[in-house]
Amino acid sequence: MPLDATVPLARLSRRAAIQAGYSGMLGLGLTQLIGGRAQAATANEAASRTAARPKSVVIVFQTGAASHHDTLDMKSEAPAEVRGEFTPIATSVPGIQICDQLPQLAARMQKLAIVRSMTHGDNNHLMSTHHVLTGHVQPGAFFDKVASRDDWPNYAAACDHLRPRHDGVPTAVNLPTFLKEGALTWPGQHAGFLGARHDPWQIVGDPNTKDFRVDSLRLAAGIQLDRLENRQKLLDDLNVQQRGMIESAECQRLTNEQRLAFNMLTSSKLTQAFEIEREAAETRDRYGRHSFGQSLLLARRLVEVGVPVVQANLGRAQTWDHHGAIFPTLKRLLPPLDQGLAAFIDDLAERGLLEHTLVVLVGEFGRTPKINTPPGGSLPGRDHWGPCFSALFAGGGVLGGQVLGKSDPLGAYPLSSPFLPDDLGATILHTLGVDPETEIRDQQGRPQQLNRGKVMQGLFSGAA
């Protein structure tokens, strides 16, 4: 059964129903989001600290997979059916060129690193998304296998499992969309076999709209913060009266969840982080008054208050999936990406956050070298292509002004330094202060190595 963005990822048990009832009495509406974080295991926390100072990670995900040929790895010497309509332009680093639709990123190339040799063996959106966002091939993978609790945990969930927080700030936030289309729910968006309590927060709503708000972080209508203390006292009194339940471990877990929800609501820095209207108009204009720009601005606000992992989905599922009309569509999508991501990188740098925040721009795969016209279509596009694609990195200790890996003259296969999503995963986990070789347990209690990739050291040293 597909997971759904609007309901808990597991069926409601009697315990969950009781839990939801108490949460309603408080006016919190947060239980679904926190799902038992207060009981997260801490035994492996010390072993996971491999970095001197764990950093934040922002994954800017181009869902549907943008064409590397028409963005970061242009082939101007290739035949017309490969090189496409766009023109490569010089960047601020001599010898490195990218698409003319990305002039602001080109001007900041000294802060950026491009990997042109990402590769894997899948051409299916769902399977490939799982691989890129978890660092593992999807268990039992088949074409369009939807998300399930058999999946591997994504990087945010692994971080929450191994480095749990109890300060009211979530380990991870996904925004502004949940990747779902009809009956298909994209895997890689949740904690998989680690369980729902480690799922990232899912924020659904365009922060560019005037009425954007995160209702799950607000009190019920009519409840003021100065009355919340009384509500908490009432809840404590009710819990004391339920002595039979208090003796059970389940009830103790419920109490911890209630307290964590209370802490989240009274943590002004967290609630204010979502109040994007607090930003100066000039800053919002700088990012761009569009979903891409405002989502990245919201990501910056979340990093600023200490959220370790933020995933900003640029569009809904398959937004960058251009089997037809690829060039007019990219002319619409690339300028807001260029504006928003450039502003995001500048803003992080100006606030002293870039060095401590790894920014990754990536999709689930690349596009076919040869342009084709889809059946019944009139405008050309490119199909799915897993053997070679590109990713962009900045911050978090990344050495800017470089290109790692090289694709062949058609952009079809890596010629040097091939990197798997497993390696991307090892790099992200290492940045978060989590040892990729840490042992975790699956649903059957079997030991599993968290990641089997290798950290992409060239990003930080300049050596391919």
Secondary structure, 3 states (H helix, E strand, C coil): CCCCCCCCCCCCCHHHHHHHHHHHHHCCCCHHHHCCHHHCCCCCCHHHCCCCCCCEEEEEECCCCCCCCCCCCCCCCCCHHHHCCCCEEECCCCCCEEECCCHHHHHCHHHEEEEEEECCCCCCHHHHHHHHHHCCCCCCCCCCCCCCCCCCCCHHHHHHHHCCCCCCCCCEEEECCCCEECCEECCCCCCHHHCHHHCCEECCCCCCCCCCCCHHHCCCCCCCHHHHHHHHHHHHHHHHHCHHHHCCHHHHHHHHHHHHHHHHHHCHHHHHHCCHHHCCHHHHHHHCCCHHHHHHHHHHHHHHCCCCEEEEECCCCCCCCCCCCHHHHHHHHHHHHHHHHHHHHHHHHHCCCHHHEEEEEECCCEECCCCECCCCCCCCECCEECCCEEEEEECCCCCCCEEECEECCCCCCEEECCECHHHHHHHHHHHCCCCCCCEEECCCCCEEECCCCCCCCHHHHCCC
